[in-house]
């Protein structure tokens, strides 16, 4: 059996209820020679998969496993909270709502909810777009720190961007100035940009525990749907819901933001 197979067998002993194991117990339960058991357990300790008590010499699950389990729990809880907001955005606006993340210079759709309006803006989960040219992408990019942006776009502000016609920015310094404005406004709105005849409003949250980014967005067709007052209501709706989510998860960016209310500005969708 491979080393990974034996690692899985050791971890399965703890998953089955063992809290700690002696060397002899492990060798017996694994039915391995003592030399193989010793090598296996020592390697697992070395790489943080097991801890060994300094006095009793018994083995127990390592700190790395605990950290990984905690991270998985935190990530799941974070995405669950984002999906709750996604549902409210779609229900309250009647529009297509998206949950996305950032992958390099691209946005990736994680989930889409269709609204009640007869005309919907649809991109499938897994779809990717240049982040610089969309409201979702700009909202996500605006949450990156300076070194993170430099890693993506370099440190030469005069450097040209690859697709200025799509992004609306010819150079890196123009993009950075635009992202600073998005960060100050705490949301991005793009109408008839990289996607002609489409409008979108987006904001982003960042998990303070692991730095994961999620963007929330609603999309609309300006020429087919209500005018400036309705769009303003949608803008305030995105800010209200994302701000509440950010405060809930402890995102410092949103904890410092003023509360937003859409009560007087949002028009609920007509079925």
N, C-alpha and C positions, 0 to 999 in steps of 0.2 A: 504494500500500500504506500502511496506517496506521502511525503511529509505533510502536505495540506490535508490529506485524508485523516492522518493521525491527529493533527491539530483539531479538526472537526470533531473527532471522537472524544478528545479531552474536554472540549467546550460542551459537548453534549452531556457529559457527566454532571457538569454544573447546572446545565439547563434542566436536567432531570431531578434536581433537588439537592445535590451535594453543595455544602457551603465551603468546605475545604477538604483537601486530600493529602494524605501522606504519600511519600514516594512508593512505599510498598503497596498501598491501596491502589494507586494509579497503575502500577505495573500489573497487579492482579486483574483489575477490571479491564485494562486494555489488552491483556494477554500478550504482552510484548516482553522481549528479553530485557533484563535490567539495564544493559548498556544502551539499548535503543530508547528505553523510557527516560533514562538520565539525559541523553542527548536532546530528546524531544522537549522535556520540561525545562531544561536549561535554556534552550533556544526561545521557548515561549516567554520565559522570564526576561531574557535579554531584550526581546522586542515588545515588552509591555503587555503581552497577552495574559500573563500570570504574574502574581506577586508571591514571594516566599517569605513567611514569617521568620524573623531573625532568630527567634528562640526555639519555637516548635518545629521549624523547618517545613511546615505544612504549606501546601499551595492553595491559592484562592484566585478568583478572577482578577486580572490586572486592572490598573487605573485606566489604561487605554481603552479597554472594553467598556468601562463605565462612562468614559467621556464620549465614546462613539454612540452608546445607547442614549445618553443624554442629548447629544446633538440630533439624533434621529427623532427623539421625542419633541425637542424644541422646534425642529424644522417642520414636523407634522403639525404641531399646534399652530405655528406661524402660518402655514398654508391654509389650514382650516379657517383661521381668522380672516385671511385674505378672501377666501371663497365666500364667506358670509357677506362680506362687503360687496363682492362681485354680484351676488344675488340681489342685494338691495339696490345697487346701481342700475341693474337691468330692470328690476321691477318698478322702481320709482321714476325712471326716465322713459321706459318703453323702448330703449335703444339696445343695440348690440353692445355687450360689455365684455372686455377682455382682461385676463390676468396674464402678464408676461414677465419674463426675466431678461437679463442681459447676458449675452455670450460674445465676448470680445466687442466688436463694433456693431453687432447685430442684436436685434430683439428676437426673442423666441416666444411664440404664443403657447402658454401652458393650458389655458382653458378659455372657452368662449361660451357666452350665454346669449341666446337670441331674445330680443325684446318683443313687444307687442305691436310695434308699428309695422305696417304691411311691407315697407321697404327696409331691408336690413343690409348692413355692411359686413360681409362675411369673409373671414380668414380662418383657415382650419388650424387646430392645435398642431404645433410643430412648425408652423410657417415662420420664416425668417425675413427680416427686412433690415436695411441699413438704418442704424439707430439715429443717425444725424438728421434724417429727413422726416421723421415722424414725431408726433406729440408723445407717444409712448417712449420712443427712444430718447428723446431730449429730456423727458422727466427722469428716466433712469440714469442717463449720463450726468445729469445735474447733481445727483447724489454721490458721485465719485469724488474722492479727495484728489488734490493736485497731483501727487505721485501716480495715482491710478490712471488719471487722464493722460499724464505724460507717457505712461507705458503704452497706452493705446494710440496716441496721436503724435508722440514725440515732443520735444521741447522747443522746436523752431516754430515760432508763431507765424512766420511768413511762408511756411510750407503749404503747398496747395493741397486741398482735399481731393480725393479721387473722383467724386461724383458731385461737383458743385451744383449741377442742374437739379439733382434730386434733393440734396441737403439744404440748398439755399445759402450755403456758406462757401466762399471761394477758398478761404485760407483757415488754418488752424486757429489763429488769434480771433477771427470772426466767430468761429464756432464757440470758443471759450467764452467770449463776451456774451454770446447768445445763451449759453448754459448758465452763466452767472445771473442773467435776467430771469431765467426759468427758476433758478434756486430762490431768488428773491421773491418771485411771485408764488412759489411753492407749487406751481403746476405749469403745464405747457398746453397751448391750444394751437393747432395748425388747421387751416382751412384751405383747400385747393392747393396743397403742397406737392409732396412726392406722389400722392395719389390724387389725380385730378377729380374735382367734383365731390370730394370727400372731406368731411371735417372730423376732428377728433380732439378730445380733451382728456388729459392724463395727469396723474400724480403718482408718486412713488414712495414706498416705505422701505426701511432697512432694518433688519433684525439686529438689535444691539448685541445679541449674544454670539452670533456667528457671521455677521456682516452680509447675509443673504439679501439680495435686492428683489423686490416685486413691484411691478407697475400695474396700475389700475386705470382703465380707459373706457370711455364710451365714444362710439362713432356714429355719425349722422350724415345725411345728404342735405346740404344747405338749400338747394334749389327746390327740394320737395317737402321740406319740413318747416315749422314756424320760424319766425324771424329773430331779431336781435334779443328781444326780451326772453324768449324761450331758451336761446343759446346761453344767455347770462344765467338763467336758472340752472341749466345743466352744469355750467362752470362752477357755480356755487355748490351744487350737489356733490360733484367730485371732490371739491375741497372739504366739504363738511364730512363726508364719509371717510376720506383718506386721513384727514386730521384726527378724527375720532379713533381710527385704527392705530395710527402712529402713537397717540397718547396711551392707548391700551397696551401696546407692546413695549412702551418705554423708549421709543425712538426719539433721541434728543432733538432732532430736526423739527419734529412736530410738537414736542412738549413745550417748545419755546414759541410756537405759533399761536396767534389769537384764535379763539373759537369762531366757527363759521356756522351760520344758520341759513337755511334755504326756505324757511317757512313761508315767507312772503313773496318768494321769487320763482319757485318751482311750480310748474303746471303738471299735474299728474297725467299720465298717458291715458288716451281713450282707447278702450279695447277695439 
